[in-house]
C-alpha cells in the first residue's frame, strides 16, 4: 500500500508539473514542453558535447530522456518492436532554494519510464514513476531511479539500460544491455537484449544542438543509430530469440518547444543500403506560422548531412482511427537532394501509448514510391494528437 501511495503521489506531481493548464490563448505545447523555463540552463549552439559525461544526467536542465527503440525479428522471421525510455523532469530550477538538498528525499528530480513490446496486433505497455534521491556520487546507484555516465547506467526499479564494457579505458557506450518486465491489463511481457554499436555516435543539428523552432528553441540531441541487437523477448508466456537493429536517442533541454507548438511527428529509419534517416515535423513554430521541419541524413560511416525544411518534405497520406483520434499512419517522405521518395507506413495502427501523456509510437516500413519495393524500416513517434 505504501508503494502504491508513493507512485500515486508521484504521478500526481508529474501531471501537475509537466501538464500545466495555461490560458487558452497561450498554448504551451505537448505535455508543457513549451512552458517558460526561467532559472534553468539554456540549450543553445556553441556548447560542445563531452563524452562520456553527456551520457549521464543534466540536472540543471528541466527535461531529459534516454530513448531506445528496436526493430527485431524472431526465429520465424516475424517482426517485433520494443521500446525502453527513461525521462527525467526537474521539480525546480537549480538554486531556486537557498538551501541545497541534504536528505535523500529532498531531490528535485522526478523520473518516468516506459516499456513496450509490439507484435502483430499486440501492443503491450507499462509506465512507472519514481522520485529521485539525493545521494553521494559513490552511492547514486542505490537510488530507485537515475542515471550515471561512467560506467553508463540508466534505470528505474529493475528496468535497466547499462554498459557491458569491462575495460575502464573502453567506450562505455560501445556495448549495452537493456531489460524490462511489465504487465499490460494483466498480460506479462519483457525483454533482455544486448546492444552492440557498429558505428559512431551522431550529433544532430549544429554539433549536437538541434533547433526546434524558428524562434531558436531547441535541445542538445545525439543518437546511436548503429546498434546491432540480439537477445530474448517474452510474450504470451513464450520466450522468443530475436535479432535486429536499434536506435538510441539522447536529448535534454529546458524549453524544447515554442509556446505555439503542440506536438511532433518524428521518424527514425534504417535503410537497407546502410544509410540512416532522422526527420521530424513540429506542428507550428515555423516561418509565418507554418510547421518546423528538420532532420539528419546519416551515411554508413556516421557522417551527417543536416536537413532543413528546404531539404525535407513530410506529407500525411492516410489516417487511422486510434484511441478516438485520427492518427496519420501512412506518410510520403521526400529528400529531393538525395533523390529519395518514400512511403512510410505503420506495420499496425494500434500502437497507442496510453500513458500519463499519451502518444503514438510504433514500427514502420519504408518503401520506394516508384517501385513499391521495401527499402527500410524504423520507428515513428507522434505526439499532441
DRENDONU-229747 format. One line per field, with one value per residue (C-alpha): residue in one letter; residue number from 1; x negated, y negated, z. Coordinates in nm, 4 decimals, padded with zeros to 6 digits. Example, Ala and Ser with C-alpha at 12.3 -4.5 7.8 and 13.67 -1.06 7.14 Angstrom:
2
residuo <- (a s)
num <- (1 2)
u <- (-01.2300 -01.3670)
v <- (00.4500 00.1060)
w <- (00.7800 00.7140)
***
This chain:
385
residuo <- (x x x x x x x x x x x x x x x x x x x x x x x x x x x x x x x x x x x x x x x x x x x x x x x x x x x x x x x x x x x x x x x x x x x x x x x x x x x x x x x x x x x x x x x x x x x x x x x x x x x x x x x x x x x x x x x x x x x x x x x x x x x x x x x x x x x x x x x x x x x x x x x x x x x x x x x x x x x x x x x x x x x x x x x x x x x x x x x x x x x x x x x x x x x x x x x x x x x x x x x x x x x x x x x x x x x x x x x x x x x x x x x x x x x x x x x x x x x x x x x x x x x x x x x x x x x x x x x x x x x x x x x x x x x x x x x x x x x x x x x x x x x x x x x x x x x x x x x x x x x x x x x x x x x x x x x x x x x x x x x x x x x x x x x x x x x x x x x x x x x x x x x x x x x x x x x x x x x x x x x x x x x x x x x x x x x x x x x x x x x x x x x x x)
num <- (1 2 3 4 5 6 7 8 9 10 11 12 13 14 15 16 17 18 19 20 21 22 23 24 25 26 27 28 29 30 31 32 33 34 35 36 37 38 39 40 41 42 43 44 45 46 47 48 49 50 51 52 53 54 55 56 57 58 59 60 61 62 63 64 65 66 67 68 69 70 71 72 73 74 75 76 77 78 79 80 81 82 83 84 85 86 87 88 89 90 91 92 93 94 95 96 97 98 99 100 101 102 103 104 105 106 107 108 109 110 111 112 113 114 115 116 117 118 119 120 121 122 123 124 125 126 127 128 129 130 131 132 133 134 135 136 137 138 139 140 141 142 143 144 145 146 147 148 149 150 151 152 153 154 155 156 157 158 159 160 161 162 163 164 165 166 167 168 169 170 171 172 173 174 175 176 177 178 179 180 181 182 183 184 185 186 187 188 189 190 191 192 193 194 195 196 197 198 199 200 201 202 203 204 205 206 207 208 209 210 211 212 213 214 215 216 217 218 219 220 221 222 223 224 225 226 227 228 229 230 231 232 233 234 235 236 237 238 239 240 241 242 243 244 245 246 247 248 249 250 251 252 253 254 255 256 257 258 259 260 261 262 263 264 265 266 267 268 269 270 271 272 273 274 275 276 277 278 279 280 281 282 283 284 285 286 287 288 289 290 291 292 293 294 295 296 297 298 299 300 301 302 303 304 305 306 307 308 309 310 311 312 313 314 315 316 317 318 319 320 321 322 323 324 325 326 327 328 329 330 331 332 333 334 335 336 337 338 339 340 341 342 343 344 345 346 347 348 349 350 351 352 353 354 355 356 357 358 359 360 361 362 363 364 365 366 367 368 369 370 371 372 373 374 375 376 377 378 379 380 381 382 383 384 385)
u <- (00.0000 -00.2818 -00.4414 -00.1105 -00.0543 -00.4074 -00.3523 -00.0151 -00.1641 -00.4490 -00.2063 -00.0015 -00.3189 -00.4176 -00.0768 -00.0851 -00.4382 -00.4533 -00.0982 -00.0175 00.3151 00.2252 00.4663 00.6451 00.4861 00.1291 00.0890 -00.2190 -00.2980 -00.2719 -00.2944 -00.4074 -00.7328 -00.6764 -00.6383 -00.8748 -01.1883 -01.3289 -01.6135 -01.7160 -02.0193 -01.9628 -02.0336 -02.1956 -02.4569 -02.8276 -02.8251 -03.0293 -02.9107 -03.1522 -03.1683 -03.1299 -02.9913 -02.6923 -02.5705 -02.4757 -02.2108 -02.1986 -02.0034 -02.0433 -01.8123 -01.4388 -01.3784 -01.5819 -01.5434 -01.7190 -01.5055 -01.5595 -01.3580 -01.4439 -01.3111 -01.3502 -01.2647 -01.2082 -01.3308 -01.0469 -01.1184 -00.8122 -00.8721 -00.8610 -00.9268 -01.0419 -01.0681 -01.2574 -01.2520 -01.3612 -01.2518 -01.3895 -01.1960 -01.3296 -01.0911 -01.2519 -01.5407 -01.8829 -01.9465 -01.5787 -01.6119 -01.8811 -01.9297 -02.0710 -01.9129 -02.0885 -01.8457 -01.7703 -01.4034 -01.4847 -01.5784 -01.4389 -01.4138 -01.1210 -01.1647 -00.9218 -00.9854 -00.8019 -00.8483 -00.6602 -00.6573 -00.4753 -00.3977 -00.1211 00.1914 00.0434 -00.0994 -00.1753 -00.2831 -00.3737 -00.4622 -00.6443 -00.7272 -00.9889 -01.1153 -01.4884 -01.7191 -01.9978 -02.2892 -02.6685 -02.8092 -02.9572 -02.6114 -02.3952 -02.3248 -02.1260 -01.8506 -01.5198 -01.5775 -01.8602 -02.1477 -02.5270 -02.7756 -03.0593 -03.0223 -02.6946 -02.3691 -02.0115 -01.7344 -01.4035 -01.3386 -01.4527 -01.4300 -01.7887 -01.9896 -02.3535 -02.7041 -02.8609 -03.2087 -03.4512 -03.7677 -03.7747 -03.9586 -03.6985 -03.3982 -03.1236 -02.8603 -03.0062 -02.8065 -02.4870 -02.2250 -01.8589 -01.5978 -01.2416 -00.9498 -00.5960 -00.2225 00.0471 00.4048 00.2676 00.0685 -00.3039 -00.5807 -00.9515 -01.2880 -01.6590 -01.8699 -02.2335 -02.3195 -02.6497 -02.7499 -02.8591 -02.9155 -02.9812 -02.7577 -02.5825 -02.5415 -02.2358 -02.1920 -02.4839 -02.7407 -02.4689 -02.2341 -01.9062 -01.6888 -01.3172 -01.1533 -01.2216 -01.2459 -01.5514 -01.4211 -01.5921 -01.7742 -02.1033 -02.0491 -02.2684 -02.1956 -02.3477 -02.1689 -02.4063 -02.3023 -02.3074 -02.0575 -02.0147 -01.8513 -01.5130 -01.1601 -00.8902 -00.5311 -00.2239 -00.4263 -00.6719 -01.0348 -01.1430 -01.5024 -01.5288 -01.7777 -01.7655 -01.8562 -01.8212 -01.8200 -01.9012 -01.8263 -01.9667 -01.8093 -01.7958 -01.6637 -01.4806 -01.2310 -01.2128 -00.9247 -00.7997 -00.4764 -00.2632 -00.3901 -00.1521 -00.3300 -00.5551 -00.5900 -00.9353 -01.0891 -01.3967 -01.4704 -01.7262 -01.7640 -01.8828 -02.1776 -02.3271 -02.2062 -02.0011 -01.7483 -01.6161 -01.3404 -01.0790 -00.7920 -00.6988 -00.3471 -00.3767 -00.6825 -00.7968 -00.8225 -00.4953 -00.3158 -00.3931 -00.5449 -00.9105 -01.0965 -01.4449 -01.6438 -01.9722 -02.0861 -02.3404 -02.5899 -02.7035 -03.0285 -02.8333 -02.8956 -02.5930 -02.4197 -02.1839 -01.8379 -01.6283 -01.2741 -01.4002 -01.5560 -01.2725 -00.9054 -00.6740 -00.3170 -00.0472 00.1275 00.3705 00.5106 00.6345 00.8820 00.6801 00.7986 01.0689 00.8233 00.7361 00.3662 00.1619 00.0245 -00.0930 -00.3280 -00.5177 -00.8732 -01.0863 -01.4508 -01.4924 -01.8672 -01.9149 -01.6650 -01.4577 -01.0801 -00.9489 -00.6194 -00.6481 -00.3666 -00.2847 -00.3053 00.0095 00.2201 00.2785 -00.0387 00.1162 -00.0839 00.1923 -00.0429 -00.0241 -00.0968 00.0484 -00.1181 -00.1573 -00.4816 -00.5330 -00.7259 -00.7110 -00.8278 -00.9795 -00.9137 -01.0288 -00.7221 -00.8168 -00.8905 -00.6932 -00.9955 -01.0596 -01.3910 -01.3981 -01.2257 -01.2220 -01.0040 -00.7552 -00.6523 -00.3587 -00.2535 00.0123 00.2988)
v <- (00.0000 -00.2416 -00.1825 -00.2397 -00.5664 -00.6774 -00.6004 -00.7747 -01.0826 -01.0863 -01.0501 -01.3445 -01.5528 -01.4615 -01.5589 -01.8869 -01.9796 -01.8582 -01.9403 -02.2881 -02.4401 -02.7537 -03.0208 -02.9158 -03.1966 -03.0899 -02.7158 -02.5641 -02.2733 -01.8993 -01.7995 -02.1500 -02.1287 -02.4801 -02.6321 -02.9026 -02.7678 -03.0628 -02.9666 -02.6552 -02.6181 -02.7075 -02.4744 -02.6629 -02.6451 -02.6708 -02.4455 -02.1349 -01.7934 -01.5958 -01.2181 -01.0110 -01.2859 -01.3637 -01.0044 -01.0879 -01.3277 -01.7086 -01.8222 -02.1937 -02.1387 -02.0912 -01.7809 -01.4902 -01.1397 -00.8187 -00.6697 -00.3275 -00.1594 00.1594 00.3349 00.7083 01.0455 01.3781 01.7230 01.7476 01.4062 01.2445 00.8760 00.7432 00.3997 00.2843 -00.0490 -00.1427 -00.5044 -00.6879 -01.0503 -01.2946 -01.6055 -01.8723 -01.9887 -02.3315 -02.5266 -02.4819 -02.7455 -02.8346 -02.7402 -02.8957 -02.5540 -02.2707 -01.9256 -01.7319 -01.4432 -01.1676 -01.2633 -01.6308 -01.5521 -01.7938 -01.5233 -01.3093 -01.0047 -00.8316 -00.5167 -00.3456 00.0106 00.1636 00.4740 00.4874 00.7917 00.8062 00.6574 00.6823 00.3712 00.4079 00.1058 00.0304 -00.3010 -00.3607 -00.6661 -00.7351 -01.0254 -01.0903 -01.0645 -01.2986 -01.0647 -01.0939 -01.0144 -00.6896 -00.5737 -00.7115 -00.3643 -00.2847 -00.5244 -00.3874 -00.5684 -00.7608 -00.7625 -00.7751 -00.8454 -00.6001 -00.3120 -00.4145 -00.3081 -00.4386 -00.2703 -00.2818 00.0080 00.3228 00.1691 00.1134 -00.0216 00.0236 00.0637 00.4070 00.2688 00.4161 00.2284 -00.1011 -00.2636 -00.1447 -00.3241 -00.2839 -00.3190 -00.0554 00.2336 00.2036 00.4321 00.3389 00.5228 00.4709 00.6815 00.5493 00.6121 00.4549 00.5349 00.8428 00.9681 01.0127 00.9119 00.8440 00.8468 00.8749 00.7576 00.6885 00.3807 00.3677 00.0433 00.0920 -00.2769 -00.6086 -00.8432 -01.1027 -01.4662 -01.6296 -01.9887 -02.2200 -01.9953 -01.8499 -02.1483 -02.0690 -02.3731 -02.3101 -02.6364 -02.9458 -03.1393 -02.9393 -02.6951 -02.3604 -02.0809 -01.9012 -01.5873 -01.2956 -00.9430 -00.5983 -00.4638 -00.1724 00.0793 00.4461 00.6097 00.9690 01.1399 01.2569 01.1174 01.2693 01.2526 01.4652 01.6888 01.7738 01.6702 01.5664 01.5401 01.2140 01.0044 00.6772 00.3095 00.0471 -00.3325 -00.5232 -00.8944 -01.1218 -01.4620 -01.7332 -02.0867 -02.3350 -02.4622 -02.2083 -02.3691 -02.7127 -02.8167 -02.7664 -02.4161 -02.1398 -01.8202 -01.6460 -01.3646 -01.2036 -00.9362 -00.7162 -00.4921 -00.2182 -00.1903 00.1351 -00.0339 -00.1273 -00.4885 -00.6173 -00.8984 -01.1071 -01.3516 -01.5445 -01.7850 -02.0115 -02.1350 -02.5113 -02.7204 -02.7620 -03.0732 -03.2665 -03.0233 -02.7103 -02.3846 -02.3450 -02.0613 -01.9290 -01.6095 -01.4280 -01.2142 -00.9719 -00.7839 -00.4285 -00.5712 -00.8027 -01.1276 -01.3546 -01.5890 -01.8279 -01.8650 -02.1796 -02.2499 -02.3159 -01.9665 -01.7632 -01.7046 -01.5148 -01.4677 -01.2613 -01.0305 -00.8290 -00.8362 -00.5616 -00.5836 -00.5065 -00.5657 -00.8018 -01.0081 -01.0336 -00.9469 -00.9738 -00.6200 -00.6454 -00.9198 -01.0397 -01.1313 -01.3057 -01.4117 -01.5829 -01.6279 -01.2536 -01.1524 -00.9780 -00.9407 -00.7005 -00.5729 -00.5230 -00.3147 -00.1763 00.2015 00.1762 -00.1224 -00.0085 -00.1409 -00.3935 -00.4574 -00.5109 -00.6712 -00.9856 -01.1878 -00.9673 -00.9394 -00.7050 -00.5065 -00.2130 -00.0294 -00.1425 -00.0156 -00.2351 -00.1572 -00.3226 -00.5002 -00.4327 -00.0611 00.0321 00.2247 00.2164 00.0409 -00.0005 -00.0008 -00.2073 -00.3807 -00.6685 -00.8742 -01.1176 -01.3413 -01.6021 -01.4345)
w <- (00.0000 00.0872 -00.2526 -00.4310 -00.2459 -00.3335 -00.7017 -00.6988 -00.5344 -00.7859 -01.0757 -00.9475 -00.9207 -01.2753 -01.4070 -01.2175 -01.3212 -01.6793 -01.7769 -01.6532 -01.7523 -01.9447 -02.0640 -02.3819 -02.5841 -02.4967 -02.5658 -02.4033 -02.6317 -02.5821 -02.2126 -02.1192 -02.3150 -02.4451 -02.0982 -01.9804 -01.8130 -01.6198 -01.3897 -01.5790 -01.8026 -02.1691 -02.4603 -02.7455 -03.0192 -02.9459 -02.6388 -02.7242 -02.6118 -02.3958 -02.3653 -02.1612 -01.9306 -02.1526 -02.1375 -01.7774 -01.6394 -01.6705 -01.3622 -01.4437 -01.7427 -01.6992 -01.9139 -02.0438 -02.1864 -02.2855 -02.5638 -02.7228 -02.9981 -03.1856 -03.4959 -03.4365 -03.5884 -03.4124 -03.5243 -03.7788 -03.9263 -03.7692 -03.6866 -03.3302 -03.1872 -02.8440 -02.6691 -02.3499 -02.2341 -01.9200 -01.8685 -01.6116 -01.5063 -01.2693 -00.9973 -00.9622 -01.1157 -00.9578 -00.6940 -00.6512 -00.2856 -00.0697 00.0926 -00.1174 -00.0652 00.2109 00.2666 00.0104 -00.0393 -00.0945 -00.4527 -00.7118 -00.9817 -01.0943 -01.3174 -01.5532 -01.7601 -02.0456 -02.1734 -02.4671 -02.6863 -03.0210 -03.2351 -03.4949 -03.3395 -02.9892 -02.8248 -02.4543 -02.2494 -01.8885 -01.7275 -01.3980 -01.1853 -00.9203 -00.7125 -00.7326 -00.4328 -00.3257 -00.2559 -00.2685 -00.6119 -00.4829 -00.3718 -00.6552 -00.7949 -00.4794 -00.5842 -00.7101 -01.0407 -01.2019 -01.4473 -01.4256 -01.7010 -01.6388 -01.6486 -01.8067 -01.6447 -01.6524 -01.4562 -01.2785 -01.0405 -01.2217 -01.5686 -01.6772 -01.9689 -01.8766 -02.0119 -02.0552 -02.1290 -01.8755 -01.9791 -01.7779 -02.0692 -02.3222 -02.4671 -02.2039 -02.4786 -02.7126 -02.5677 -02.3620 -02.2165 -02.1803 -01.9770 -01.8610 -01.7431 -01.7163 -01.7422 -01.9526 -01.8407 -01.6670 -01.9654 -01.8884 -02.1287 -02.1111 -02.2823 -02.2196 -02.5120 -02.5901 -02.7995 -02.9877 -03.1612 -03.5236 -03.5942 -03.4186 -03.2229 -03.4384 -03.3239 -03.4778 -03.5886 -03.5138 -03.3409 -03.1180 -03.0804 -03.2577 -03.3219 -03.2815 -03.3913 -03.5985 -03.2690 -03.1656 -02.9025 -02.9145 -02.7396 -02.7180 -02.9224 -03.0205 -03.1396 -03.1597 -03.4717 -03.5370 -03.2715 -03.3634 -03.1259 -03.0076 -02.7127 -02.5891 -02.5832 -02.3599 -02.4818 -02.4093 -02.1793 -02.4567 -02.4988 -02.8484 -02.9627 -03.1572 -03.3504 -03.5379 -03.5330 -03.2630 -03.2335 -02.9132 -02.8759 -02.6041 -02.5637 -02.2966 -02.2843 -02.0656 -02.3233 -02.6045 -02.7946 -02.8760 -02.6995 -03.0145 -03.0930 -02.9894 -03.0907 -03.3376 -03.5909 -03.5587 -03.7812 -03.7357 -04.0338 -04.1045 -04.4821 -04.6361 -04.8118 -04.4730 -04.4603 -04.1659 -04.1548 -03.8673 -03.9578 -03.7649 -03.8203 -03.5309 -03.5830 -03.5607 -03.4873 -03.8467 -04.0565 -04.0866 -03.8570 -04.0584 -03.9385 -03.8463 -04.0221 -03.9604 -03.9920 -04.0439 -04.3381 -04.1929 -04.4104 -04.3247 -04.1821 -03.9496 -04.1376 -04.1249 -04.3673 -04.1824 -04.3365 -04.3105 -04.4203 -04.7728 -04.7917 -04.6468 -04.7278 -04.4899 -04.6123 -04.4341 -04.6823 -04.4706 -04.1183 -03.8882 -03.6027 -03.2890 -02.9301 -03.0557 -03.2593 -03.6263 -03.6459 -03.9704 -04.0169 -04.3791 -04.4992 -04.8027 -04.7077 -04.9695 -04.9724 -05.3116 -05.2657 -05.2144 -05.4829 -05.2159 -05.2366 -04.9710 -04.8481 -04.4719 -04.3243 -03.9813 -03.9542 -03.7456 -03.6462 -03.2857 -03.1276 -02.8879 -02.5686 -02.3125 -02.0615 -01.8457 -02.1612 -02.4313 -02.7716 -03.0707 -03.1041 -03.3384 -03.6049 -03.9661 -04.3038 -04.5761 -04.9429 -05.2641 -05.4005 -05.7619 -05.7424 -05.4315 -05.3020 -04.9279 -04.8651 -04.4882 -04.1527 -03.8379 -03.5846 -03.5866 -03.2838 -03.2949 -03.0057 -02.9401 -03.1263)
***
